[in-house]
Amino acid sequence: MLICACLVGSAAAAGQTPTERVKEGADKIIKILSEPAIGDTAQHDAAIKELRTVAEQYIDFRLTTMYAVGKPWLKMSKDLQDRITEAFIQLMERTYLKRIPAYNGQGVQYLKEEIDGKKAKVVSEINDKDKKLVVEFRLRMVQEVWMIYDVVAEGVSLVANYRSQFSQVLADGTGEELLDLIQKRIKQLDEQGDGGDDNATCSKG
């Protein structure tokens, strides 16, 4: 997930293909991961902040949150949507970004691109020593710029994974309860101090 979770809108960006957009973001992330600070505990938080800044240029986190929440999103106030989006960003930051190790030369190949109207898919392959990880980036055109809204690694969608968790909460709960559960999960991860695990959940119970 090291490149998955981290991927502005400028005049140049408006003319980019989905693959060019993903590659540009990935290259910036790799540059940060290659810096010594990422492995320095004292500078780690600053490096994570830098990664988030880059990620926000290439990932539409509001769109990601909307898809993860599903239909209940439409009935929420803008204020609640904003608060859930920020909490969701913090959850992903702790679940993925804080576990990112120093870059060890993993290679990335971009295999194919599919465009269907205002949506697109970019399939890539990350080579890490003797392992190959197939990663699909899903993008949507936002104000004439391709923005990532979901990442599918080895067939597992980040959005679908969280949607299944959130739906359990929203089935008989409210958006405020979902926000509360996300915030509690963030607090748990902070107390653990290691970013938790990739299967971190926000389900009730």
N, CA and C atoms as a LAMMPS dump frame, in Angstrom:
ITEM: TIMESTEP
0
ITEM: NUMBER OF ATOMS
615
ITEM: BOX BOUNDS ff ff ff
-5.0000000000000000e+02 5.0000000000000000e+02
-5.0000000000000000e+02 5.0000000000000000e+02
-5.0000000000000000e+02 5.0000000000000000e+02
ITEM: ATOMS id mol type element x y z
1 1 1 N 0.817 -1.207 0
2 1 2 C 0 0 0
3 1 3 C 0.853 1.26 0
4 2 1 N 2.154 1.11 -0.109
5 2 2 C 2.963 2.284 0.116
6 2 3 C 2.746 3.373 -0.901
7 3 1 N 2.526 3.036 -2.153
8 3 2 C 2.242 4.077 -3.131
9 3 3 C 0.738 4.247 -3.251
10 4 1 N 0.016 3.136 -2.846
11 4 2 C -1.432 3.179 -3.005
12 4 3 C -2.094 4.293 -2.199
13 5 1 N -1.753 4.254 -0.946
14 5 2 C -2.446 5.173 -0.089
15 5 3 C -2.077 6.621 -0.292
16 6 1 N -0.973 7.072 -1.071
17 6 2 C -0.454 8.433 -1.151
18 6 3 C -0.484 9.103 -2.518
19 7 1 N -1.159 8.894 -3.111
20 7 2 C -1.073 9.593 -4.34
21 7 3 C -1.858 10.864 -4.14
22 8 1 N -1.662 21.842 -8.468
23 8 2 C -2.396 20.874 -8.34
24 8 3 C -3.092 21.042 -9.511
25 9 1 N -4.082 20.622 -8.944
26 9 2 C -4.896 21.008 -10.071
27 9 3 C -4.352 22.257 -10.721
28 10 1 N -3.503 22.129 -11.701
29 10 2 C -2.944 23.266 -12.433
30 10 3 C -3.384 23.194 -13.881
31 11 1 N -3.014 24.177 -14.658
32 11 2 C -3.381 24.175 -16.074
33 11 3 C -2.772 22.975 -16.764
34 12 1 N -1.553 22.618 -16.364
35 12 2 C -0.878 21.465 -16.962
36 12 3 C -1.604 20.18 -16.599
37 13 1 N -2.063 20.079 -15.345
38 13 2 C -2.742 18.871 -14.871
39 13 3 C -4.009 18.611 -15.668
40 14 1 N -4.653 19.688 -16.13
41 14 2 C -5.906 19.538 -16.865
42 14 3 C -5.718 18.791 -18.178
43 15 1 N -4.504 18.796 -18.706
44 15 2 C -4.262 18.123 -19.979
45 15 3 C -3.631 16.756 -19.832
46 16 1 N -3.484 16.288 -18.602
47 16 2 C -2.828 15.008 -18.374
48 16 3 C -3.774 13.829 -18.606
49 17 1 N -3.194 12.716 -19.036
50 17 2 C -3.953 11.476 -19.127
51 17 3 C -4.024 10.875 -17.718
52 18 1 N -4.939 9.937 -17.477
53 18 2 C -4.999 9.298 -16.157
54 18 3 C -3.664 8.683 -15.746
55 19 1 N -2.982 8.015 -16.684
56 19 2 C -1.698 7.388 -16.368
57 19 3 C -0.652 8.436 -16.009
58 20 1 N -0.605 9.527 -16.76
59 20 2 C 0.348 10.598 -16.463
60 20 3 C 0.082 11.184 -15.08
61 21 1 N -1.176 11.287 -14.744
62 21 2 C -1.573 11.845 -13.455
63 21 3 C -1.107 10.937 -12.302
64 22 1 N -1.386 9.643 -12.445
65 22 2 C -0.977 8.688 -11.406
66 22 3 C 0.54 8.64 -11.288
67 23 1 N 1.221 8.593 -12.423
68 23 2 C 2.68 8.501 -12.414
69 23 3 C 3.302 9.734 -11.77
70 24 1 N 2.773 10.905 -12.068
71 24 2 C 3.313 12.125 -11.481
72 24 3 C 3.195 12.085 -9.955
73 25 1 N 2.019 11.669 -9.472
74 25 2 C 1.817 11.581 -8.032
75 25 3 C 2.715 10.537 -7.4
76 26 1 N 2.821 9.376 -8.057
77 26 2 C 3.667 8.294 -7.535
78 26 3 C 5.132 8.729 -7.478
79 27 1 N 5.592 9.44 -8.494
80 27 2 C 6.986 9.905 -8.519
81 27 3 C 7.27 10.861 -7.358
82 28 1 N 6.293 11.719 -7.051
83 28 2 C 6.478 12.655 -5.935
84 28 3 C 6.524 11.913 -4.609
85 29 1 N 5.667 10.884 -4.489
86 29 2 C 5.651 10.091 -3.266
87 29 3 C 6.972 9.349 -3.099
88 30 1 N 7.447 8.757 -4.19
89 30 2 C 8.712 8.018 -4.142
90 30 3 C 9.861 8.931 -3.733
91 31 1 N 9.837 10.16 -4.22
92 31 2 C 10.89 11.121 -3.87
93 31 3 C 10.909 11.361 -2.355
94 32 1 N 9.711 11.528 -1.763
95 32 2 C 9.628 11.748 -0.319
96 32 3 C 10.081 10.51 0.441
97 33 1 N 9.649 9.336 -0.043
98 33 2 C 9.997 8.082 0.625
99 33 3 C 11.486 7.773 0.532
100 34 1 N 12.141 8.359 -0.438
101 34 2 C 13.575 8.12 -0.62
102 34 3 C 14.423 8.983 0.298
103 35 1 N 13.794 9.973 0.937
104 35 2 C 14.54 10.87 1.813
105 35 3 C 14.807 10.204 3.163
106 36 1 N 15.966 10.454 3.772
107 36 2 C 16.33 9.865 5.065
108 36 3 C 15.324 10.164 6.174
109 37 1 N 14.639 11.305 6.08
110 37 2 C 13.718 11.727 7.146
111 37 3 C 12.598 10.725 7.389
112 38 1 N 12.213 9.988 6.359
113 38 2 C 11.094 9.064 6.493
114 38 3 C 11.415 7.951 7.494
115 39 1 N 12.71 7.658 7.65
116 39 2 C 13.106 6.619 8.592
117 39 3 C 13.59 7.165 9.918
118 40 1 N 13.589 8.485 10.051
119 40 2 C 14.044 9.144 11.274
120 40 3 C 12.829 9.407 12.158
121 41 1 N 12.776 8.759 13.312
122 41 2 C 11.622 8.892 14.21
123 41 3 C 11.327 10.349 14.528
124 42 1 N 12.366 11.135 14.726
125 42 2 C 12.192 12.537 15.092
126 42 3 C 11.558 13.355 13.974
127 43 1 N 11.769 12.923 12.731
128 43 2 C 11.247 13.669 11.592
129 43 3 C 10.078 12.973 10.898
130 44 1 N 9.691 11.84 11.457
131 44 2 C 8.684 11.013 10.79
132 44 3 C 7.351 11.743 10.614
133 45 1 N 6.878 12.413 11.666
134 45 2 C 5.592 13.101 11.58
135 45 3 C 5.606 14.196 10.518
136 46 1 N 6.741 14.893 10.396
137 46 2 C 6.855 15.947 9.382
138 46 3 C 6.81 15.336 7.987
139 47 1 N 7.44 14.15 7.842
140 47 2 C 7.433 13.464 6.548
141 47 3 C 6.024 13.002 6.202
142 48 1 N 5.277 12.526 7.208
143 48 2 C 3.901 12.09 6.997
144 48 3 C 3.045 13.274 6.562
145 49 1 N 3.273 14.431 7.175
146 49 2 C 2.536 15.64 6.809
147 49 3 C 2.804 16.009 5.357
148 50 1 N 4.062 15.855 4.954
149 50 2 C 4.431 16.151 3.567
150 50 3 C 3.755 15.178 2.611
151 51 1 N 3.681 13.902 3.011
152 51 2 C 3.011 12.9 2.185
153 51 3 C 1.533 13.224 2.028
154 52 1 N 0.905 13.663 3.104
155 52 2 C -0.517 14.002 3.023
156 52 3 C -0.737 15.182 2.08
157 53 1 N 0.151 16.173 2.16
158 53 2 C 0.027 17.341 1.286
159 53 3 C 0.063 16.929 -0.181
160 54 1 N 0.978 16.008 -0.511
161 54 2 C 1.068 15.517 -1.885
162 54 3 C -0.178 14.693 -2.231
163 55 1 N -0.592 13.84 -1.303
164 55 2 C -1.755 12.99 -1.542
165 55 3 C -2.996 13.809 -1.87
166 56 1 N -3.173 14.92 -1.177
167 56 2 C -4.354 15.747 -1.389
168 56 3 C -4.369 16.409 -2.768
169 57 1 N -3.207 16.446 -3.412
170 57 2 C -3.138 17.011 -4.763
171 57 3 C -3.623 16.008 -5.815
172 58 1 N -3.585 14.737 -5.47
173 58 2 C -3.898 13.698 -6.459
174 58 3 C -5.087 12.813 -6.093
175 59 1 N -5.481 12.852 -4.825
176 59 2 C -6.617 12.047 -4.371
177 59 3 C -7.746 12.974 -3.941
178 60 1 N -8.951 12.728 -4.443
179 60 2 C -10.114 13.489 -4.013
180 60 3 C -10.687 12.764 -2.789
181 61 1 N -10.21 13.135 -1.608
182 61 2 C -10.61 12.443 -0.39
183 61 3 C -12.098 12.589 -0.094
184 62 1 N -12.684 13.694 -0.491
185 62 2 C -14.125 13.873 -0.267
186 62 3 C -14.907 12.868 -1.105
187 63 1 N -14.461 12.676 -2.344
188 63 2 C -15.11 11.707 -3.228
189 63 3 C -14.907 10.292 -2.686
190 64 1 N -13.701 10.007 -2.211
191 64 2 C -13.409 8.696 -1.623
192 64 3 C -14.326 8.435 -0.433
193 65 1 N -14.48 9.447 0.427
194 65 2 C -15.337 9.304 1.606
195 65 3 C -16.788 9.121 1.201
196 66 1 N -17.236 9.878 0.21
197 66 2 C -18.622 9.777 -0.255
198 66 3 C -18.936 8.361 -0.732
199 67 1 N -18.019 7.785 -1.538
200 67 2 C -18.233 6.421 -2.039
201 67 3 C -18.176 5.404 -0.894
202 68 1 N -17.321 5.658 0.095
203 68 2 C -17.2 4.732 1.216
204 68 3 C -18.456 4.758 2.095
205 69 1 N -19.036 5.936 2.251
206 69 2 C -20.246 6.071 3.069
207 69 3 C -21.471 5.544 2.322
208 70 1 N -21.527 5.8 1.005
209 70 2 C -22.661 5.33 0.216
210 70 3 C -23.854 6.269 0.275
211 71 1 N -25.051 5.751 0.05
212 71 2 C -26.27 6.562 -0.044
213 71 3 C -26.547 7.435 1.173
214 72 1 N -26.242 6.982 2.403
215 72 2 C -26.501 7.845 3.568
216 72 3 C -25.806 9.202 3.479
217 73 1 N -24.738 9.277 2.679
218 73 2 C -24.006 10.532 2.495
219 73 3 C -24.932 11.649 2.006
220 74 1 N -25.862 11.305 1.132
221 74 2 C -26.752 12.298 0.518
222 74 3 C -27.683 12.96 1.528
223 75 1 N -27.928 12.295 2.661
224 75 2 C -28.84 12.839 3.667
225 75 3 C -28.101 13.6 4.765
226 76 1 N -26.771 13.623 4.674
227 76 2 C -25.976 14.311 5.697
228 76 3 C -25.816 15.789 5.365
229 77 1 N -25.669 16.601 6.396
230 77 2 C -25.402 18.026 6.183
231 77 3 C -23.983 18.185 5.674
232 78 1 N -23.696 19.316 5.04
233 78 2 C -22.345 19.553 4.528
234 78 3 C -21.342 19.565 5.681
235 79 1 N -21.744 20.111 6.812
236 79 2 C -20.839 20.153 7.968
237 79 3 C -20.469 18.745 8.412
238 80 1 N -21.459 17.851 8.476
239 80 2 C -21.184 16.482 8.888
240 80 3 C -20.328 15.769 7.842
241 81 1 N -20.623 16.016 6.565
242 81 2 C -19.812 15.436 5.49
243 81 3 C -18.359 15.883 5.624
244 82 1 N -18.155 17.159 5.914
245 82 2 C -16.796 17.699 6.067
246 82 3 C -16.073 17.038 7.24
247 83 1 N -16.776 16.863 8.354
248 83 2 C -16.154 16.285 9.549
249 83 3 C -15.834 14.803 9.35
250 84 1 N -16.732 14.089 8.663
251 84 2 C -16.467 12.675 8.402
252 84 3 C -15.307 12.536 7.422
253 85 1 N -15.244 13.415 6.42
254 85 2 C -14.148 13.376 5.449
255 85 3 C -12.807 13.581 6.142
256 86 1 N -12.72 14.581 7.01
257 86 2 C -11.466 14.854 7.72
258 86 3 C -11.094 13.684 8.634
259 87 1 N -12.083 13.112 9.314
260 87 2 C -11.815 11.975 10.192
261 87 3 C -11.354 10.766 9.379
262 88 1 N -11.966 10.572 8.223
263 88 2 C -11.603 9.443 7.364
264 88 3 C -10.176 9.603 6.85
265 89 1 N -9.802 10.829 6.499
266 89 2 C -8.432 11.1 6.058
267 89 3 C -7.455 10.753 7.185
268 90 1 N -7.785 11.166 8.401
269 90 2 C -6.917 10.885 9.543
270 90 3 C -6.824 9.386 9.811
271 91 1 N -7.935 8.676 9.607
272 91 2 C -7.927 7.224 9.803
273 91 3 C -6.998 6.554 8.796
274 92 1 N -7.114 6.933 7.524
275 92 2 C -6.251 6.347 6.49
276 92 3 C -4.797 6.737 6.717
277 93 1 N -4.599 7.966 7.189
278 93 2 C -3.241 8.441 7.477
279 93 3 C -2.576 7.556 8.517
280 94 1 N -3.324 7.212 9.551
281 94 2 C -2.767 6.382 10.61
282 94 3 C -2.695 4.906 10.233
283 95 1 N -3.659 4.465 9.45
284 95 2 C -3.683 3.059 9.051
285 95 3 C -2.604 2.739 8.018
286 96 1 N -2.356 3.681 7.09
287 96 2 C -1.417 3.418 6.006
288 96 3 C -0.139 4.254 6.055
289 97 1 N -0.273 5.572 6.071
290 97 2 C 0.907 6.427 5.964
291 97 3 C 1.923 6.222 7.079
292 98 1 N 1.443 6.067 8.309
293 98 2 C 2.386 5.939 9.422
294 98 3 C 3.101 4.596 9.426
295 99 1 N 2.689 3.696 8.541
296 99 2 C 3.355 2.394 8.477
297 99 3 C 4.29 2.316 7.275
298 100 1 N 4.365 3.391 6.523
299 100 2 C 5.199 3.386 5.328
300 100 3 C 6.678 3.368 5.705
301 101 1 N 7.428 2.412 5.224
302 101 2 C 8.859 2.352 5.519
303 101 3 C 9.629 3.213 4.533
304 102 1 N 10.906 3.275 4.702
305 102 2 C 11.734 3.987 3.733
306 102 3 C 11.629 3.272 2.392
307 103 1 N 11.742 4.033 1.328
308 103 2 C 11.658 3.462 -0.013
309 103 3 C 12.87 2.579 -0.284
310 104 1 N 12.596 1.365 -0.733
311 104 2 C 13.684 0.413 -0.977
312 104 3 C 13.846 0.051 -2.452
313 105 1 N 13.513 0.983 -3.309
314 105 2 C 13.74 0.764 -4.734
315 105 3 C 12.688 -0.047 -5.45
316 106 1 N 11.479 -0.126 -4.887
317 106 2 C 10.42 -0.849 -5.579
318 106 3 C 10.138 -0.194 -6.935
319 107 1 N 10.03 -1.027 -7.958
320 107 2 C 9.78 -0.498 -9.288
321 107 3 C 8.3 -0.49 -9.608
322 108 1 N 7.87 0.472 -10.407
323 108 2 C 6.459 0.569 -10.782
324 108 3 C 6.334 0.566 -12.297
325 109 1 N 5.481 -0.299 -12.807
326 109 2 C 5.198 -0.349 -14.238
327 109 3 C 3.722 -0.048 -14.448
328 110 1 N 3.43 0.746 -15.45
329 110 2 C 2.04 1.086 -15.754
330 110 3 C 1.616 0.249 -16.955
331 111 1 N 0.691 -0.667 -16.711
332 111 2 C 0.353 -1.682 -17.706
333 111 3 C -0.721 -1.258 -18.697
334 112 1 N -1.798 -0.655 -18.203
335 112 2 C -2.856 -0.239 -19.126
336 112 3 C -3.745 0.83 -18.518
337 113 1 N -4.473 1.478 -19.38
338 113 2 C -5.356 2.572 -18.984
339 113 3 C -6.696 2.401 -19.696
340 114 1 N -7.769 2.601 -18.962
341 114 2 C -9.112 2.521 -19.545
342 114 3 C -9.88 3.781 -19.159
343 115 1 N -10.488 4.419 -20.143
344 115 2 C -11.274 5.629 -19.886
345 115 3 C -12.713 5.387 -20.322
346 116 1 N -13.638 5.693 -19.418
347 116 2 C -15.061 5.552 -19.715
348 116 3 C -15.758 6.823 -19.27
349 117 1 N -15.888 7.767 -20.19
350 117 2 C -16.485 9.049 -19.849
351 117 3 C -15.626 9.819 -18.865
352 118 1 N -16.202 10.136 -17.711
353 118 2 C -15.478 10.911 -16.697
354 118 3 C -14.785 10.02 -15.668
355 119 1 N -14.756 8.714 -15.92
356 119 2 C -14.065 7.795 -15.028
357 119 3 C -12.965 7.061 -15.78
358 120 1 N -11.959 6.621 -15.056
359 120 2 C -10.836 5.913 -15.682
360 120 3 C -10.205 4.933 -14.709
361 121 1 N -9.461 3.98 -15.268
362 121 2 C -8.714 3.014 -14.472
363 121 3 C -7.287 2.972 -14.998
364 122 1 N -6.337 2.903 -14.098
365 122 2 C -4.934 2.749 -14.472
366 122 3 C -4.413 1.529 -13.716
367 123 1 N -4.006 0.523 -14.465
368 123 2 C -3.501 -0.704 -13.848
369 123 3 C -1.982 -0.651 -13.82
370 124 1 N -1.432 -0.886 -12.644
371 124 2 C 0.023 -0.853 -12.491
372 124 3 C 0.502 -2.125 -11.792
373 125 1 N 1.811 -2.314 -11.832
374 125 2 C 2.421 -3.454 -11.162
375 125 3 C 3.614 -2.949 -10.372
376 126 1 N 3.607 -3.223 -9.064
377 126 2 C 4.708 -2.804 -8.205
378 126 3 C 5.599 -4.006 -7.961
379 127 1 N 6.867 -3.884 -8.313
380 127 2 C 7.823 -4.977 -8.154
381 127 3 C 8.691 -4.731 -6.927
382 128 1 N 8.558 -5.609 -5.946
383 128 2 C 9.33 -5.503 -4.711
384 128 3 C 10.101 -6.802 -4.507
385 129 1 N 11.371 -6.788 -4.92
386 129 2 C 12.214 -7.982 -4.883
387 129 3 C 11.567 -9.091 -5.713
388 130 1 N 11.143 -10.174 -5.06
389 130 2 C 10.572 -11.279 -5.829
390 130 3 C 9.044 -11.241 -5.813
391 131 1 N 8.48 -10.149 -5.32
392 131 2 C 7.019 -10.027 -5.25
393 131 3 C 6.509 -9.033 -6.279
394 132 1 N 5.331 -9.317 -6.813
395 132 2 C 4.688 -8.408 -7.746
396 132 3 C 3.276 -8.134 -7.255
397 133 1 N 2.966 -6.855 -7.078
398 133 2 C 1.655 -6.453 -6.58
399 133 3 C 0.915 -5.673 -7.669
400 134 1 N -0.233 -6.196 -8.08
401 134 2 C -1.041 -5.517 -9.092
402 134 3 C -1.94 -4.504 -8.388
403 135 1 N -1.83 -3.262 -8.804
404 135 2 C -2.598 -2.182 -8.19
405 135 3 C -3.369 -1.423 -9.264
406 136 1 N -4.659 -1.265 -9.032
407 136 2 C -5.511 -0.526 -9.974
408 136 3 C -5.941 0.783 -9.328
409 137 1 N -5.649 1.88 -9.997
410 137 2 C -6.071 3.188 -9.522
411 137 3 C -7.35 3.568 -10.257
412 138 1 N -8.352 3.989 -9.519
413 138 2 C -9.598 4.431 -10.132
414 138 3 C -9.686 5.942 -10.004
415 139 1 N -9.96 6.598 -11.106
416 139 2 C -9.968 8.056 -11.132
417 139 3 C -11.285 8.595 -11.681
418 140 1 N -11.539 9.846 -11.332
419 140 2 C -12.709 10.544 -11.849
420 140 3 C -12.299 11.959 -12.221
421 141 1 N -12.877 12.464 -13.301
422 141 2 C -12.577 13.823 -13.726
423 141 3 C -13.264 14.812 -12.791
424 142 1 N -12.465 15.658 -12.137
425 142 2 C -12.982 16.666 -11.217
426 142 3 C -12.444 18.012 -11.658
427 143 1 N -13.332 18.876 -12.115
428 143 2 C -12.926 20.198 -12.605
429 143 3 C -11.802 20.083 -13.631
430 144 1 N -12.002 19.195 -14.584
431 144 2 C -11.093 18.996 -15.725
432 144 3 C -9.758 18.365 -15.346
433 145 1 N -9.659 17.817 -14.134
434 145 2 C -8.42 17.16 -13.699
435 145 3 C -8.75 15.753 -13.212
436 146 1 N -7.945 14.773 -13.613
437 146 2 C -8.144 13.407 -13.152
438 146 3 C -7.698 13.289 -11.699
439 147 1 N -8.618 12.82 -10.837
440 147 2 C -8.318 12.653 -9.414
441 147 3 C -8.592 11.206 -9.002
442 148 1 N -7.715 10.643 -8.197
443 148 2 C -7.883 9.277 -7.704
444 148 3 C -8.949 9.273 -6.616
445 149 1 N -9.835 8.281 -6.657
446 149 2 C -10.833 8.162 -5.592
447 149 3 C -10.854 6.765 -4.969
448 150 1 N -10.164 5.812 -5.595
449 150 2 C -10.113 4.466 -5.035
450 150 3 C -8.853 3.766 -5.528
451 151 1 N -8.373 2.828 -4.705
452 151 2 C -7.216 2.02 -5.063
453 151 3 C -7.577 0.569 -4.8
454 152 1 N -7.331 -0.289 -5.791
455 152 2 C -7.631 -1.713 -5.655
456 152 3 C -6.313 -2.472 -5.718
457 153 1 N -5.919 -3.082 -4.605
458 153 2 C -4.667 -3.836 -4.54
459 153 3 C -4.983 -5.319 -4.456
460 154 1 N -4.513 -6.065 -5.442
461 154 2 C -4.757 -7.51 -5.482
462 154 3 C -6.242 -7.827 -5.34
463 155 1 N -7.069 -7.036 -6.019
464 155 2 C -8.506 -7.291 -6.033
465 155 3 C -9.282 -6.725 -4.865
466 156 1 N -8.599 -6.107 -3.9
467 156 2 C -9.268 -5.553 -2.725
468 156 3 C -9.376 -4.036 -2.852
469 157 1 N -10.603 -3.537 -2.915
470 157 2 C -10.858 -2.109 -3.053
471 157 3 C -10.859 -1.422 -1.697
472 158 1 N -10.102 -0.336 -1.584
473 158 2 C -10.073 0.434 -0.348
474 158 3 C -11.473 0.963 -0.031
475 159 1 N -12.151 1.516 -1.039
476 159 2 C -13.489 2.077 -0.84
477 159 3 C -14.488 0.997 -0.436
478 160 1 N -14.491 -0.128 -1.143
479 160 2 C -15.437 -1.21 -0.842
480 160 3 C -15.195 -1.778 0.545
481 161 1 N -13.929 -1.857 0.948
482 161 2 C -13.59 -2.38 2.26
483 161 3 C -14.194 -1.51 3.363
484 162 1 N -14.017 -0.207 3.237
485 162 2 C -14.569 0.687 4.244
486 162 3 C -16.082 0.796 4.139
487 163 1 N -16.632 0.705 2.915
488 163 2 C -18.084 0.796 2.762
489 163 3 C -18.786 -0.342 3.499
490 164 1 N -18.194 -1.546 3.456
491 164 2 C -18.794 -2.683 4.151
492 164 3 C -18.786 -2.444 5.661
493 165 1 N -17.735 -1.793 6.154
494 165 2 C -17.65 -1.481 7.585
495 165 3 C -18.641 -0.378 7.961
496 166 1 N -18.651 0.686 7.142
497 166 2 C -19.517 1.825 7.443
498 166 3 C -20.992 1.446 7.359
499 167 1 N -21.343 0.569 6.42
500 167 2 C -22.741 0.187 6.239
501 167 3 C -23.278 -0.529 7.472
502 168 1 N -22.4 -1.257 8.167
503 168 2 C -22.812 -1.935 9.392
504 168 3 C -23.199 -0.917 10.459
505 169 1 N -22.462 0.19 10.494
506 169 2 C -22.739 1.239 11.47
507 169 3 C -23.992 2.009 11.087
508 170 1 N -24.124 2.336 9.8
509 170 2 C -25.219 3.171 9.331
510 170 3 C -26.535 2.426 9.143
511 171 1 N -26.488 1.092 9.202
512 171 2 C -27.702 0.297 9.022
513 171 3 C -28.752 0.668 10.064
514 172 1 N -28.305 0.872 11.295
515 172 2 C -29.233 1.259 12.359
516 172 3 C -28.687 2.402 13.204
517 173 1 N -27.713 3.115 12.637
518 173 2 C -27.114 4.233 13.348
519 173 3 C -27.142 5.503 12.51
520 174 1 N -26.55 6.558 13.03
521 174 2 C -26.534 7.854 12.347
522 174 3 C -25.143 8.214 11.859
523 175 1 N -25.069 9.273 11.059
524 175 2 C -23.782 9.764 10.595
525 175 3 C -22.908 10.219 11.748
526 176 1 N -23.54 10.802 12.776
527 176 2 C -22.797 11.249 13.958
528 176 3 C -22.167 10.055 14.677
529 177 1 N -22.894 8.933 14.704
530 177 2 C -22.357 7.731 15.343
531 177 3 C -21.187 7.174 14.54
532 178 1 N -21.289 7.257 13.213
533 178 2 C -20.177 6.818 12.363
534 178 3 C -18.955 7.676 12.637
535 179 1 N -19.148 8.987 12.694
536 179 2 C -18.05 9.903 12.977
537 179 3 C -17.42 9.581 14.32
538 180 1 N -18.248 9.32 15.315
539 180 2 C -17.75 8.993 16.654
540 180 3 C -16.909 7.721 16.636
541 181 1 N -17.354 6.708 15.891
542 181 2 C -16.622 5.446 15.818
543 181 3 C -15.288 5.606 15.093
544 182 1 N -15.293 6.42 14.039
545 182 2 C -14.035 6.678 13.318
546 182 3 C -13.048 7.378 14.243
547 183 1 N -13.544 8.372 14.977
548 183 2 C -12.669 9.116 15.886
549 183 3 C -12.131 8.226 17.004
550 184 1 N -12.957 7.302 17.48
551 184 2 C -12.499 6.373 18.516
552 184 3 C -11.413 5.455 17.956
553 185 1 N -11.584 5.033 16.695
554 185 2 C -10.592 4.163 16.069
555 185 3 C -9.269 4.905 15.895
556 186 1 N -9.341 6.184 15.527
557 186 2 C -8.14 7.008 15.389
558 186 3 C -7.412 7.094 16.729
559 187 1 N -8.186 7.303 17.805
560 187 2 C -7.602 7.391 19.142
561 187 3 C -6.917 6.081 19.525
562 188 1 N -7.551 4.95 19.172
563 188 2 C -6.962 3.639 19.459
564 188 3 C -5.624 3.478 18.745
565 189 1 N -5.584 3.874 17.467
566 189 2 C -4.361 3.755 16.687
567 189 3 C -3.264 4.653 17.242
568 190 1 N -3.641 5.842 17.706
569 190 2 C -2.665 6.757 18.293
570 190 3 C -2.09 6.173 19.578
571 191 1 N -2.946 5.526 20.346
572 191 2 C -2.495 4.931 21.608
573 191 3 C -1.593 3.728 21.362
574 192 1 N -1.885 2.991 20.263
575 192 2 C -1.036 1.853 19.92
576 192 3 C 0.336 2.336 19.467
577 193 1 N 0.335 3.488 18.788
578 193 2 C 1.596 4.104 18.391
579 193 3 C 2.292 3.461 17.22
580 194 1 N 1.652 2.443 16.559
581 194 2 C 2.336 1.786 15.446
582 194 3 C 1.507 1.779 14.183
583 195 1 N 0.399 2.538 14.206
584 195 2 C -0.425 2.579 13.009
585 195 3 C -1.371 1.422 12.898
586 196 1 N -1.388 0.518 13.905
587 196 2 C -2.355 -0.57 13.866
588 196 3 C -2.058 -1.571 12.785
589 197 1 N -3.126 -2.095 12.151
590 197 2 C -2.947 -3.088 11.105
591 197 3 C -3.808 -2.763 9.91
592 198 1 N -3.525 -3.453 8.794
593 198 2 C -4.238 -3.153 7.561
594 198 3 C -5.704 -3.539 7.617
595 199 1 N -6.103 -4.307 8.655
596 199 2 C -7.474 -4.728 8.772
597 199 3 C -8.226 -3.91 9.826
598 200 1 N -7.721 -2.707 10.1
599 200 2 C -8.362 -1.84 11.08
600 200 3 C -9.812 -1.618 10.695
601 201 1 N -10.726 -1.758 11.662
602 201 2 C -12.14 -1.624 11.343
603 201 3 C -12.8 -0.529 12.158
604 202 1 N -13.947 -0.096 11.668
605 202 2 C -14.741 0.909 12.365
606 202 3 C -16.125 0.358 12.652
607 203 1 N -16.242 -0.947 12.688
608 203 2 C -17.534 -1.566 12.935
609 203 3 C -17.91 -1.42 14.392
610 204 1 N -19.226 -1.495 14.645
611 204 2 C -19.701 -1.454 16.023
612 204 3 C -19.22 -2.664 16.757
613 205 1 N -19.05 -2.509 18.088
614 205 2 C -18.589 -3.641 18.882
615 205 3 C -17.124 -3.661 18.839
